Amino acid sequence: MFLEECKIHFETECLYELLGVKKDCDSKELKKGYYRQSMRWHPDKSNLGEDEKETYTTKFQLLNKAYQILSDDERRKIYDETGSVDDEEMNEDVLKAWRKIFKKVTKEDIDNFMSTYQGSREQKDELIGHYNKCKGDISKIQEYAIGYDTIDDLKKALDSLIEAGEIETTKKYETSTTEKKMIAYKRKAEKEATEAENLTQSDADLMALIKGRQKEREEKSDSFLDALAAKYAPSSSKKAKRQ
């Protein structure tokens, strides 16, 4: 079921939340939201491992179908009134469908998102959000925060925010960042890295074990995304004239 897949991969069944837009958004805002989200989960990112590429492809497919539903007036009306969607199979060639809407974006453009995001105010604000959501549990925060190469880098960033008074130390943060716990996190990361290096296509059980771990959710700066959207997204005015 499509909505169930959305819940599993994005923790929401709301298609508007999926695309990061409001329910009363117009077609231009809808397309911009789709562009932002699809760039974040684009499977053409150059630094993806095989397991990560599979995850990104699945999310990219879900975003594509969500946009196809909400960009169709009839289907959007049915969804708004009933909360239901058709469960026809998703188009496997989602990249082709995506490029009918947006011009091809190079891997360099996609990879540039991270360099723009790292060290930005947005990265700090999102880390604060993850910290509050996880109540300071660094073992959970690392599942969401991106742009930090190691658990030590993540702790250093959090300590800086605490020192600056932007977040408060919680008991959970203290207990999850003891020396013993930090060593355990590092060993686990090293073990998973070794498993990933030794992974082969026949390692189905191992793939199931490590799949989804150490994901870098390369969410990018909205301002940079908007700049790319302006550069690559075709004008919606022509489409409007055709309708």
C-alpha positions in Angstrom: 0.0 0.0 0.0 1.4 3.4 -1.0 0.4 5.3 2.1 1.8 2.5 4.3 5.1 2.8 2.4 5.1 6.5 3.0 4.6 5.9 6.7 7.5 3.4 6.8 10.0 5.6 4.9 8.9 9.1 5.8 7.0 8.6 9.1 3.9 10.2 7.7 0.9 9.3 5.5 0.2 12.9 4.6 1.3 13.6 1.1 1.6 17.4 1.8 4.0 16.7 4.6 5.8 14.3 2.4 6.5 17.1 -0.1 7.0 19.8 2.6 4.1 22.0 1.5 0.8 23.3 3.0 -2.5 21.7 2.1 -3.7 24.9 0.4 -0.5 25.3 -1.7 -0.8 26.2 -5.3 0.7 24.3 -8.2 3.9 26.5 -8.2 4.5 25.8 -4.4 3.7 22.2 -4.9 6.3 21.8 -7.7 8.9 23.7 -5.6 8.3 21.4 -2.7 8.6 18.3 -4.8 11.8 19.7 -6.3 13.3 20.3 -2.9 12.4 16.8 -1.5 13.4 14.9 -4.7 16.8 16.6 -4.7 17.3 15.5 -1.1 16.6 11.9 -2.0 17.9 11.8 -5.5 19.5 8.4 -6.2 22.2 9.9 -8.4 24.2 11.2 -5.5 27.7 10.1 -6.1 28.6 9.1 -2.6 25.9 6.5 -2.0 26.6 2.8 -1.2 24.4 0.1 -2.7 22.2 -0.2 0.3 21.8 3.6 0.5 21.0 3.9 -3.2 18.2 1.4 -2.8 16.7 3.4 0.1 17.1 6.7 -1.8 15.5 5.2 -4.9 12.5 4.0 -2.9 12.0 7.4 -1.3 12.4 9.0 -4.7 9.7 6.8 -6.1 7.3 7.7 -3.3 7.9 11.4 -3.7 7.2 11.0 -7.4 3.9 9.3 -6.9 2.9 11.8 -4.2 3.5 14.7 -6.7 1.7 12.9 -9.5 -1.4 12.6 -7.2 -1.4 16.1 -5.9 -0.6 17.7 -9.2 -3.7 16.1 -10.8 -6.8 18.2 -9.8 -9.1 15.2 -9.8 -6.9 12.9 -7.8 -6.0 15.7 -5.4 -9.7 16.4 -4.7 -10.4 12.7 -4.0 -7.4 12.6 -1.7 -8.4 15.8 0.2 -11.9 14.5 0.7 -11.2 10.9 1.5 -7.6 10.6 2.5 -7.4 7.7 0.0 -5.2 7.2 -3.1 -5.1 4.6 -5.8 -2.5 1.8 -5.2 -1.4 1.3 -8.8 2.3 0.3 -9.1 4.7 3.2 -9.0 6.4 4.1 -12.3 9.8 2.3 -12.1 11.4 4.8 -14.4 11.0 7.7 -12.0 14.1 9.5 -13.2 12.5 9.8 -16.7 9.3 11.1 -15.2 11.2 13.5 -13.0 13.1 14.9 -15.9 9.9 15.6 -17.8 9.3 18.3 -15.1 12.9 19.4 -14.4 15.9 19.6 -16.6 18.7 17.2 -15.8 20.7 18.2 -12.8 24.3 17.1 -12.7 25.9 15.0 -9.9 28.0 18.0 -9.2 24.9 20.1 -8.5 23.5 17.4 -6.2 26.8 17.0 -4.3 27.1 20.8 -3.9 24.2 20.7 -1.5 26.3 19.2 1.3 29.0 21.8 1.0 26.3 24.5 1.2 24.6 22.8 4.1 27.6 22.0 6.3 28.3 24.8 8.8 25.2 26.7 7.9 22.6 28.1 10.3 20.1 25.6 9.0 22.3 22.7 10.0 22.6 24.1 13.5 18.8 24.7 13.7 18.0 21.2 12.5 20.5 19.7 15.0 18.7 21.6 17.8 15.4 20.2 16.5 16.8 16.6 16.6 18.3 17.2 20.0 14.9 18.3 21.4 13.0 15.6 19.7 15.4 12.9 21.0 15.6 14.5 24.4 19.4 14.7 24.1 20.0 11.0 23.4 23.0 11.2 21.0 22.5 7.6 19.9 19.2 8.6 18.4 20.3 12.0 17.3 23.0 10.5 15.0 20.3 8.7 13.1 18.9 12.0 11.9 21.7 14.5 12.0 23.8 14.7 8.8 27.0 16.4 7.9 29.0 15.0 10.8 31.7 12.5 9.9 32.0 10.9 13.3 30.1 10.7 16.6 32.9 12.9 18.1 32.1 15.6 15.5 28.4 15.4 16.4 29.2 15.6 20.2 31.5 18.6 19.6 28.7 20.4 17.7 26.2 19.7 20.5 28.6 20.8 23.1 29.1 24.1 21.2 25.3 24.6 21.2 25.1 23.9 24.9 28.0 26.3 25.6 26.3 29.0 23.5 23.1 28.5 25.5 21.1 27.4 22.5 20.2 24.0 24.1 20.3 22.8 27.6 22.1 19.7 28.9 19.7 16.9 29.6 20.1 13.8 31.8 19.7 11.7 28.6 22.5 13.6 27.0 24.8 13.1 29.9 24.1 9.3 30.2 24.4 8.8 26.4 27.7 10.5 26.0 29.8 8.9 28.8 33.3 7.8 27.8 32.1 4.1 27.8 29.2 4.8 25.6 31.2 6.9 23.1 33.8 4.1 22.8 30.9 1.7 22.1 29.5 3.9 19.4 32.8 4.1 17.6 33.3 0.4 17.7 29.9 -0.2 16.3 30.6 2.3 13.5 33.9 0.6 12.7 32.2 -2.8 12.7 29.5 -1.6 10.3 32.0 0.0 8.0 33.9 -3.3 7.8 30.7 -5.2 7.1 29.8 -2.8 4.4 33.2 -3.1 2.7 32.9 -6.9 2.7 29.3 -6.9 1.5 28.6 -8.8 -1.7 25.4 -9.2 -3.7 25.0 -12.7 -2.3 25.1 -11.4 1.3 21.3 -11.1 1.6 21.3 -11.7 5.4 24.1 -9.2 6.0 22.4 -6.7 3.8 19.2 -7.0 5.8 21.3 -6.5 9.0 23.1 -3.3 8.0 20.6 -1.8 5.6 19.5 1.6 6.6 22.4 2.1 9.0 24.8 5.0 8.8 22.6 7.0 6.5 23.5 10.5 5.7 20.3 12.3 5.2 21.7 15.0 3.0 19.0 17.6 3.6 20.1 20.8 2.0 19.8 24.4 2.6 16.4 25.7 1.3 17.9 28.9 0.0 20.3 26.9 -2.1 17.5 24.6 -3.2 15.5 27.6 -4.3 18.4 28.9 -6.2 18.8 25.6 -8.0 15.0 25.4 -8.6 15.2 28.8 -10.3 18.0 27.7 -12.4 16.8 24.3 -13.5 13.0 24.1 -13.0 11.1 25.1 -16.2 8.7 28.0 -15.9 5.2 26.9 -14.9 3.7 29.7 -16.9 3.8 27.7 -20.1 2.1 24.8 -18.5 -0.6 27.1 -17.1 -1.3 28.5 -20.6 -1.7 25.0 -22.0 -4.3 24.1 -19.3 
